[in-house]
């Protein structure tokens, strides 16, 4: 039995258990409270190996995993999303689209850098360079990145902050010219990575949305030419993002030292997060025997609940936006249909740590030094 077959056999009973779990919960009459869910749900893939010690990357196990990763690399140089690229592909080259979405491509490249540093096998270096070049080629003259490259004509062509795609690319490129793991990368590419990162920062600063002269947050997508906010899927409308804006602010806080423009962007975004807080409500999953799964996501009043944030806010009013696949904006989760209400992360706690810990620490470190 192949690795893929073994994994499928293992997952089948697990899948059956998960499929009936909501019914079990309902039968017990339980209410599940949603507390700080991770909004970025994706296949771990290569990421789960990156905490391994350097010695592991010289092992036969590491080489087997690396061989699987190489088998998924596309001709363009990137990797597909929502696939565990560390697992064997059963001898068939999958029909895949290279992308930066859902964590794809960057972790595979980190893995290849680690194993090349441990083994000095040229196939790993060659694959890494091909992938790095793919990222560098994909950057727009405006400084942003699309969801994948070539970007096509749909919403994928927009500068993509959604699911932190652009932020992850920039963090990876910064690693290549800062960390010793990437010393094998030639000077020209490392210089190109630095320039690409700097252009990305300028793009971020230019994309920040102003309302009544005040800097606020960012949309999940922006136009690749004029940098204006843009929609994506039908239910992902033009808006201020209460989720993706967090990763952008965290990236800006990592700049040392912060320029006056960066400081202004940070303080504007943090002030907007504070204004955008929603109080006195909580999202819970309740028993609903009439629903397709026996459960339903609802917003309930709770004066003791901590602040929560919407995924999308209407620009200018700061009213939360919810939508079905018809693209019509609503301002209450209960106003949209069951499928989108339960199949998307509309409300969450992602800005909480930023406001409670990260920004105060940044403020304490820098004070007025960058003015």
C-alpha positions in Angstrom: 0.0 0.0 0.0 1.4 3.4 -1.0 1.8 6.3 1.5 -1.1 8.0 -0.1 -3.3 4.9 0.2 -2.3 4.4 3.8 -3.1 8.0 4.6 -6.5 7.7 2.9 -7.3 4.6 4.8 -6.4 6.3 8.0 -8.5 9.4 7.3 -11.7 7.5 6.2 -12.8 6.6 9.7 -11.7 10.1 11.0 -13.8 11.7 8.3 -16.8 9.6 9.3 -16.4 10.7 12.9 -16.1 14.3 11.9 -19.2 14.1 9.7 -21.4 12.9 12.6 -19.7 15.1 15.3 -22.2 18.0 14.8 -25.1 15.6 15.3 -23.5 14.2 18.5 -23.1 17.7 19.8 -26.6 18.6 19.0 -27.9 15.5 20.6 -26.2 16.5 23.8 -27.8 20.0 23.5 -24.4 21.7 23.6 -23.6 25.2 22.4 -20.1 25.7 21.1 -18.6 29.1 21.7 -16.2 30.3 19.0 -13.1 31.6 20.8 -10.3 33.2 18.8 -10.3 30.8 15.8 -7.3 30.8 13.4 -8.6 32.6 10.3 -5.9 31.2 8.1 -6.8 27.5 7.7 -4.5 25.7 5.3 -2.6 22.5 4.7 0.5 22.5 6.9 2.7 20.7 4.4 6.3 21.8 4.5 5.7 24.1 7.4 5.6 21.3 10.0 9.2 20.3 9.2 10.7 23.8 9.5 11.3 23.5 13.2 13.4 20.4 12.8 17.1 20.7 13.7 19.6 21.2 11.0 20.9 17.7 11.4 17.5 16.3 10.4 17.7 17.9 7.0 20.7 15.7 6.2 18.7 12.5 6.9 17.1 10.1 4.4 13.7 11.0 5.7 14.3 14.7 4.8 15.5 13.7 1.3 12.3 11.7 0.8 10.2 14.6 1.8 12.2 16.9 -0.4 11.7 14.6 -3.3 8.0 14.8 -2.8 8.2 18.6 -2.6 10.2 18.7 -5.9 7.6 16.6 -7.6 4.9 19.3 -7.0 7.0 22.3 -8.2 5.4 23.6 -11.4 7.3 24.6 -14.6 6.9 28.2 -13.6 8.6 27.6 -10.2 5.8 27.8 -7.6 3.7 25.3 -5.8 -0.1 24.6 -5.6 -2.3 25.5 -2.6 -4.3 23.2 -0.4 -2.1 20.2 -1.1 0.3 18.5 1.3 3.3 18.7 -1.0 5.4 16.6 1.4 3.4 13.5 0.6 4.1 11.3 -2.5 2.0 12.1 -5.5 1.5 8.4 -6.4 3.8 8.8 -9.4 1.5 11.1 -11.2 2.4 14.8 -11.8 -0.7 16.6 -10.7 -2.4 19.2 -12.8 -1.6 22.2 -10.6 -1.6 26.0 -10.6 1.3 27.7 -8.9 0.1 30.2 -6.4 0.9 32.3 -3.3 -2.5 31.8 -1.8 -3.1 29.8 1.4 0.6 29.7 2.3 1.7 28.0 -0.9 5.3 28.3 -2.3 7.1 30.1 0.5 7.3 27.1 2.9 8.4 24.8 0.2 11.3 27.2 -0.6 12.2 27.5 3.1 12.4 23.7 3.2 14.6 23.5 0.1 17.0 26.2 1.5 17.4 24.1 4.7 18.1 20.9 3.0 20.5 22.4 0.5 22.4 23.9 3.4 22.6 20.5 5.0 23.4 18.4 1.9 24.7 20.8 -0.8 22.9 18.8 -3.5 22.5 21.0 -6.5 19.0 19.9 -7.3 17.7 21.6 -4.2 19.6 24.8 -5.0 18.3 24.8 -8.6 14.7 24.3 -7.5 15.0 27.0 -4.8 16.4 29.5 -7.3 13.6 28.7 -9.8 11.0 29.4 -7.1 12.7 32.5 -5.9 12.8 33.9 -9.4 9.1 33.1 -9.8 8.3 35.3 -6.8 10.6 38.1 -8.0 9.0 38.0 -11.5 5.5 38.2 -10.1 5.9 41.5 -8.4 4.1 44.4 -10.2 5.8 47.7 -11.0 3.5 49.2 -8.3 5.2 47.0 -5.7 2.4 44.5 -5.0 1.9 40.8 -5.8 -1.1 39.0 -7.4 -2.6 35.8 -6.0 -0.7 33.9 -8.6 1.5 34.5 -11.7 0.7 35.0 -14.5 -2.3 36.6 -12.9 -4.9 36.4 -15.7 -7.9 38.8 -16.0 -10.0 37.9 -12.9 -9.7 39.2 -9.3 -6.6 37.0 -8.9 -4.7 39.8 -10.7 -5.3 42.3 -7.9 -2.7 43.0 -5.3 -3.5 40.3 -2.7 -3.4 40.9 1.0 -6.1 38.3 1.4 -5.0 35.5 3.7 -1.7 37.4 4.2 -0.4 36.4 0.7 1.7 39.5 0.0 2.9 39.8 3.6 4.2 36.2 3.5 6.1 36.8 0.3 7.7 39.9 1.7 8.7 38.1 4.9 10.3 35.3 2.9 12.2 37.7 0.6 13.6 39.5 3.6 14.8 36.2 5.0 16.8 35.6 1.9 19.0 38.6 2.3 19.2 38.5 6.1 19.5 34.9 7.3 22.6 32.8 6.9 20.6 29.8 5.7 20.4 31.6 2.4 24.1 32.4 2.0 24.1 30.2 -1.1 21.9 32.7 -2.9 23.9 34.9 -5.2 24.4 38.5 -4.4 22.4 39.7 -7.4 19.3 37.8 -6.3 19.7 38.9 -2.7 19.9 42.5 -3.8 16.8 42.0 -6.0 15.0 40.6 -3.0 15.9 43.6 -0.9 14.7 46.0 -3.6 11.4 44.0 -4.0 10.8 44.2 -0.2 11.3 47.9 -0.2 9.0 48.4 -3.1 6.4 46.2 -1.3 6.6 48.5 1.8 6.0 51.6 -0.4 3.1 49.8 -2.0 1.6 49.0 1.4 1.9 52.6 2.5 0.2 53.9 -0.7 -2.6 51.3 -0.5 -3.7 52.3 3.0 -7.2 53.7 2.8 -8.0 57.2 4.0 -11.4 58.2 5.3 -12.1 61.9 5.9 -8.4 62.5 5.8 -7.5 59.8 8.3 -5.5 56.7 7.6 -7.4 53.5 8.5 -6.8 49.9 7.3 -6.5 48.0 4.0 -8.8 46.1 1.7 -8.1 42.5 1.2 -7.3 43.3 -2.5 -6.1 46.4 -4.2 -5.9 47.4 -7.9 -2.5 46.5 -9.3 -2.3 49.9 -11.1 -4.1 52.6 -9.2 -4.0 50.8 -5.8 -7.7 51.4 -5.1 -9.6 48.8 -3.0 -11.1 46.0 -5.1 -13.5 43.0 -4.5 -12.6 39.4 -4.9 -15.2 36.6 -4.8 -18.9 37.6 -4.8 -19.1 37.7 -1.0 -15.7 39.5 -0.6 -16.7 43.1 -1.2 -14.7 46.3 -1.3 -14.2 47.0 2.3 -11.7 47.6 5.2 -10.3 44.3 6.4 -10.4 43.7 10.1 -8.3 40.6 9.6 -5.7 41.1 6.8 -4.9 44.6 8.1 -3.4 43.0 11.2 -0.6 41.1 9.3 0.2 44.3 7.4 0.6 46.3 10.7 2.7 43.6 12.2 5.0 43.7 9.2 5.3 47.5 9.4 6.1 47.1 13.2 9.0 44.9 12.3 10.8 47.6 10.4 13.9 48.9 12.2 13.9 51.8 12.5 10.3 52.9 11.5 10.3 55.9 9.2 7.9 58.8 9.9 5.6 57.4 7.1 5.6 54.0 8.6 4.9 55.4 12.1 2.0 57.4 10.7 0.6 54.3 8.9 0.8 52.2 12.1 -0.8 54.8 14.3 -3.6 55.4 11.9 -4.3 51.7 11.5 -4.3 51.0 15.3 -6.6 53.9 15.9 -9.0 52.4 13.3 -8.9 49.0 14.9 -9.9 50.6 18.2 -12.8 52.4 16.5 -13.8 49.2 14.7 -14.2 47.1 17.9 -17.6 45.5 18.3 -18.8 45.1 21.9 -21.4 43.1 23.7 -21.7 40.2 21.2 -20.3 36.7 20.8 -20.5 34.2 18.0 -21.7 30.7 19.0 -22.6 27.5 17.2 -26.0 26.4 18.4 -28.1 23.3 17.8 -30.4 23.6 14.8 -32.1 20.4 13.8 -33.6 22.1 10.8 -30.2 22.9 9.3 -28.2 20.7 6.9 -25.6 19.8 9.6 -27.7 20.1 12.8 -25.9 23.3 13.8 -26.0 27.0 13.1 -23.7 29.9 13.7 -25.3 32.9 15.4 -24.4 36.1 17.1 -25.7 36.5 20.6 -25.7 39.4 23.0 -23.2 39.1 25.9 -22.2 42.2 27.8 -19.2 40.4 29.3 -17.8 39.3 25.9 -14.4 40.7 24.9 -14.2 43.0 21.8 -14.6 41.2 18.5 -13.9 42.4 14.9 -15.6 41.9 11.6 -13.7 40.5 8.7 -15.0 43.3 6.5 -16.2 46.9 7.2 -18.0 49.3 5.0 -15.6 52.1 4.1 -16.8 55.4 5.5 -19.3 54.0 8.0 -17.3 51.2 9.7 -20.4 49.0 9.6 -19.7 45.3 9.4 -20.4 43.7 6.0 -21.8 40.2 5.5 -22.8 38.8 2.1 -24.1 35.8 0.3 -22.8 34.7 -3.1 -25.1 37.2 -4.7 -22.8 40.0 -3.6 -25.4 42.0 -1.8 -24.0 43.6 1.4 -25.8 43.0 4.7 -25.0 44.3 8.1 -26.1 41.4 10.3 -24.8 37.9 10.2 -28.3 36.6 10.5 -29.3 38.3 7.3 -27.3 36.1 5.0 -28.0 32.5 4.1 -27.0 29.4 5.9 -24.2 28.3 3.5 -22.2 31.5 3.7 -23.1 32.2 7.3 -21.6 28.9 8.4 -18.9 28.5 5.7 -16.8 31.6 6.2 -15.0 33.4 9.1 -17.0 36.7 9.3 -16.1 37.7 12.9 -13.0 37.0 15.0 -10.4 38.2 17.5 -7.3 38.6 15.3 -6.6 42.3 16.3 -6.8 41.5 20.0 -3.1 40.6 20.5 -1.9 43.4 18.3 -3.7 46.0 20.5 -3.1 44.4 23.8 0.6 43.4 23.5 2.3 44.0 20.1 1.6 47.6 19.6 2.2 48.7 23.2 5.6 46.9 23.0 6.4 48.7 19.8 5.3 52.0 21.2 7.5 51.5 24.3 10.5 50.6 22.1 10.2 53.5 19.7 8.3 56.2 21.5 8.9 59.4 19.5 12.4 58.3 18.2 11.3 58.1 14.6 9.8 61.6 14.5 
